């Protein structure tokens, strides 16, 4: 739905199993696929301000506690362009799309 609506976002509820967890620039990502670049992947982007409260929902550090869990996430899905950068930090002409749902409130996530 996010890809079809791009560049607009879509309010949705998504059920997924967390197969991978990543971190970049303070944001924690719960991924529905082992490879976050997979076009089927949905990334749940957890803001730094919400991370501690979301960890309380999972009962521990997300990198360990979230793997394998089935979750229900309510939020706004958006197709985001992820650019590749060269060794000098310059943006290349290569990119891929990723569907992300931003979580700014731990009430958006439920373990099922």
N, C-alpha and C positions, 0 to 999 in steps of 0.2 A: 504493500500500500504506500509506503514511504517513497519508493522509487517512482511509482506512477504519479504521485502528488508533487514530486520535486519541482520547483524548489520549496513549495509549501510543506509545512509539517502536518502530521495527522495525529489526532488524539486516539489512543488505542489502549488495549489491555493485551499483554503478550504473556504466554506461558512458555517457559523454556527450561532446559537443563543447563547449568553452568558447566562448561567443559574447559574453560581457561580463564585466568585472571591476569590482567596486565595493569601497569601503572605508567603514566606519562604526564609530566608537568603537574603533579599533584592530584590528578584525576585517576580514579581506579575504575577499570573496565571489567565487567563480568561478561564473558563472551559465550554465545550459544554454540560456537564451533571451535575446534582445537586451533585452527588457523584463523586469526582475526581478519585476514585478507579475503577469506572465502566470501563470495558474493551472497551466500545464504546466511552469513553471520549477522546476528543482532548483538550490538554492544550496549550494555547498560552502563552509562557513564555516571559515576558517583562523585559528586562534588567533594572537595576537601572538607568543607564545612559539615557535610552529612556523614562522612566516613565513619566516625566513631559511633554515631547512633545506628548506622546500618550494621556495623560490626556487632552491636548489641543484639540486633535481630538474629544474626547468624551465630552468635555465641563465640566469637573469636575473630582473629585476623583473617580478612577476606581471602588472602592468598591460600589459606589452608581450609578455612571453614566453609567456603562457598562452593568449592569444587564438588561436582556431582549432585548438588542440590537442585531440586525442581522448584522453580519460583514463578510467581505471578507478579507482573510489573505493570503498573498503570502510569501512563505518561504520554508525552508527545514524541512520536517517532519522526525522525528527520533524516534524509539522505545527506551525508556529509562527504565532501571531496577530501581525500587524503592524498597529499602530494608527497613525492619522493624528493629527497635532497641529496646532492652530491657530497663528496668528502670535504668540500670547502663551505658547506652550509648553503649553497645556492640551490634554489628550487629548480628541479628538472622539468621536462615536459611530460613526465610520467606520473600517473595518478591512478587511484581506484576509488570506488564509492563504498561507503560503509553506512549501514543503518544504525543510528544511535538513539537511545532514549535517555534523557538526562534525569537523574534522580537527585532532587534537592531536599526531599523529605522522606525519612525512613518509612512513613506510612504508605509510600508508593510500592513497597516491596513486601510480598508475603511468601513465606516458604510453604509449599504444599506437599 
